[in-house]
Amino acid sequence: MHEIPHSDSEMLRGLARGDEGAFRTLFDRYWDAVYSTSLALTKSASMAEDIAQDVFTILWEKRAELPEVARLEGYLFITARNLIYTRFRKLASGDAYRRYVLQFLHEGGGQQADHAAEFRELEQCVMTAIRQLPPQQQRAFTLSRFEGMRHEEIATTMGVSRITIKSYIVQAIATLRKTLSNHPSGAMSALWALIFLS
């Protein structure tokens, strides 16, 4: 007779009590998914492994808060995405960024420098476009995409309804997509995914 797998919620309650067995169960259950998602967004096996390790480190460090998480897979994905975005921002400030872009593109020839410049330009355009959003949309979008907050949490923080928050974010995404629609995909697709995947 097969043993019924423990649910995520059971494991999260155990994890909150410091149960290392629960942590190992969740680690085994979600490592491949977190790593695969990170690899798809970064196109770098070493960076994806670093990100996945950081995600599970955060899972352990924040274990006391986790019983309130309704959907662990979504929580892990947002954590990974935010870590990747932060890594991109740090890379963008120096030589490490340029090396990463060359590795990411891996196309050879003189086109790499052009693509690296395009990638940097898109990042600047994204941040400029976000700053030009109406204040409420900008705040809701930023809390959702960059802080990893759920709609309910954002609604409480901003003092409005969950439906209003959802409306703000939908409007913000529509505006940003329209603003950035002239940019080609390819070299910029990873950063685009970090901003818009939900």
C-alpha positions as CSV (number, residue, x, y, z in Angstrom):
1,M,0.0,0.0,0.0
2,H,1.5,3.3,-1.1
3,E,1.9,6.0,1.6
4,I,-0.1,9.2,0.8
5,P,2.4,12.1,0.3
6,H,2.2,14.8,2.9
7,S,0.6,18.0,1.6
8,D,2.6,21.3,1.2
9,S,0.6,22.8,4.0
10,E,1.5,20.0,6.4
11,M,5.1,20.3,5.5
12,L,5.1,24.1,5.9
13,R,3.6,23.7,9.4
14,G,6.4,21.2,10.2
15,L,9.0,23.5,8.7
16,A,7.7,26.4,10.9
17,R,8.5,24.2,13.9
18,G,12.0,23.7,12.6
19,D,11.4,20.1,11.3
20,E,14.4,19.4,9.1
21,G,12.7,16.4,7.6
22,A,9.9,18.6,6.3
23,F,12.5,20.9,4.8
24,R,14.2,18.0,3.0
25,T,10.8,16.8,1.7
26,L,10.0,20.3,0.2
27,F,13.6,20.6,-1.1
28,D,13.3,17.2,-2.9
29,R,9.8,18.1,-4.1
30,Y,10.6,21.5,-5.6
31,W,14.3,21.7,-6.3
32,D,14.0,20.6,-9.9
33,A,11.2,23.1,-10.6
34,V,13.0,26.0,-9.0
35,Y,16.2,25.2,-10.8
36,S,14.5,24.7,-14.2
37,T,12.7,28.0,-13.9
38,S,15.9,29.8,-12.9
39,L,17.7,28.2,-15.8
40,A,15.0,29.2,-18.3
41,L,15.2,32.8,-17.1
42,T,19.0,33.1,-16.8
43,K,20.3,30.7,-19.5
44,S,23.2,30.0,-17.1
45,A,23.5,26.6,-15.2
46,S,25.8,28.0,-12.6
47,M,23.6,31.1,-11.9
48,A,20.5,28.9,-11.8
49,E,22.0,26.6,-9.2
50,D,23.1,29.6,-7.1
51,I,19.5,31.0,-7.3
52,A,17.9,27.7,-6.4
53,Q,20.2,27.4,-3.4
54,D,19.3,30.9,-2.3
55,V,15.6,30.2,-2.7
56,F,15.8,27.2,-0.3
57,T,18.0,29.2,2.1
58,I,15.3,31.8,2.3
59,L,12.7,29.1,2.7
60,W,14.5,27.9,5.8
61,E,15.3,31.4,7.2
62,K,11.6,32.5,6.8
63,R,10.1,29.2,7.9
64,A,8.2,30.8,10.8
65,E,6.1,32.8,8.3
66,L,5.4,30.0,5.8
67,P,2.2,28.4,7.2
68,E,0.4,31.6,5.9
69,V,1.6,30.8,2.3
70,A,-1.4,29.5,0.3
71,R,0.6,28.2,-2.7
72,L,4.2,27.3,-2.0
73,E,5.1,26.7,-5.7
74,G,4.1,30.3,-6.5
75,Y,6.0,31.6,-3.5
76,L,9.1,29.8,-4.6
77,F,8.8,31.1,-8.1
78,I,8.4,34.7,-7.0
79,T,11.4,34.3,-4.7
80,A,13.5,33.0,-7.5
81,R,12.4,35.6,-9.9
82,N,13.1,38.4,-7.5
83,L,16.6,37.0,-6.7
84,I,17.3,36.8,-10.5
85,Y,16.1,40.3,-11.0
86,T,18.4,41.6,-8.2
87,R,21.3,39.6,-9.7
88,F,20.6,41.3,-13.1
89,R,20.6,44.7,-11.5
90,K,24.0,44.0,-9.8
91,L,25.5,42.6,-13.0
92,A,24.3,45.7,-14.9
93,S,26.7,47.8,-12.9
94,G,30.0,46.4,-14.1
95,D,32.1,44.0,-16.1
96,A,30.3,40.9,-14.7
97,Y,27.2,42.1,-16.5
98,R,29.0,42.3,-19.8
99,R,30.5,38.9,-19.4
100,Y,27.1,37.5,-18.6
101,V,25.4,39.1,-21.6
102,L,28.1,37.5,-23.8
103,Q,27.5,34.1,-22.2
104,F,23.7,34.6,-22.5
105,L,23.8,35.5,-26.2
106,H,26.6,33.0,-27.2
107,E,26.2,34.1,-30.8
108,G,29.8,35.1,-31.7
109,G,30.9,37.9,-34.0
110,G,30.5,41.6,-33.6
111,Q,26.8,41.5,-32.9
112,Q,27.3,40.6,-29.2
113,A,28.3,44.2,-28.2
114,D,25.2,45.5,-30.0
115,H,22.9,43.0,-28.2
116,A,24.5,43.8,-24.8
117,A,23.8,47.5,-25.4
118,E,20.2,46.6,-26.4
119,F,19.8,44.6,-23.2
120,R,21.0,47.5,-21.1
121,E,18.8,49.9,-23.0
122,L,15.7,47.7,-22.3
123,E,16.4,47.6,-18.6
124,Q,16.6,51.4,-18.5
125,C,13.4,51.6,-20.6
126,V,11.6,49.3,-18.2
127,M,12.5,51.2,-15.1
128,T,11.7,54.5,-16.8
129,A,8.3,53.2,-18.0
130,I,7.5,52.0,-14.4
131,R,8.4,55.4,-13.0
132,Q,5.9,57.0,-15.5
133,L,3.0,54.9,-14.3
134,P,0.3,56.6,-12.2
135,P,1.4,56.5,-8.6
136,Q,-1.1,53.9,-7.4
137,Q,-0.4,51.6,-10.3
138,Q,3.3,52.1,-9.9
139,R,3.2,51.2,-6.2
140,A,1.0,48.1,-6.7
141,F,3.1,46.8,-9.6
142,T,6.4,47.3,-7.7
143,L,5.1,45.6,-4.6
144,S,3.9,42.7,-6.6
145,R,6.7,42.2,-9.1
146,F,9.7,43.3,-7.1
147,E,8.7,42.7,-3.4
148,G,6.8,39.5,-4.1
149,M,3.8,40.5,-2.2
150,R,0.4,38.9,-2.8
151,H,-2.6,40.9,-3.8
152,E,-4.2,40.6,-0.4
153,E,-1.0,42.0,1.3
154,I,-0.7,44.8,-1.2
155,A,-4.4,45.7,-0.6
156,T,-3.8,45.9,3.1
157,T,-0.6,47.9,2.7
158,M,-2.3,50.4,0.3
159,G,-5.7,50.5,2.1
160,V,-7.8,49.5,-0.9
161,S,-9.6,46.3,-2.0
162,R,-8.0,43.3,-3.6
163,I,-10.0,43.8,-6.8
164,T,-8.6,47.4,-7.0
165,I,-5.1,46.1,-6.6
166,K,-5.6,43.5,-9.4
167,S,-7.0,46.3,-11.6
168,Y,-4.0,48.5,-10.9
169,I,-1.5,45.7,-11.8
170,V,-3.4,44.7,-15.0
171,Q,-3.5,48.3,-16.1
172,A,0.2,48.7,-15.3
173,I,1.2,45.6,-17.3
174,A,-0.9,46.7,-20.2
175,T,0.7,50.1,-20.2
176,L,4.2,48.7,-19.9
177,R,3.7,46.2,-22.6
178,K,2.5,48.9,-25.0
179,T,5.3,51.2,-24.0
180,L,7.9,48.5,-24.6
181,S,6.3,46.8,-27.6
182,N,8.8,48.3,-30.0
183,H,11.6,46.4,-28.5
184,P,12.5,43.1,-30.1
185,S,12.7,39.8,-28.2
186,G,15.8,37.7,-28.2
187,A,18.5,39.4,-26.2
188,M,15.9,41.1,-24.0
189,S,13.5,38.2,-23.4
190,A,14.9,37.1,-20.0
191,L,14.5,40.6,-18.5
192,W,11.0,40.8,-20.1
193,A,10.1,37.5,-18.4
194,L,11.3,38.7,-15.1
195,I,9.1,41.7,-15.3
196,F,5.9,40.3,-16.7
197,L,5.6,36.6,-15.7
198,S,3.0,36.1,-13.0
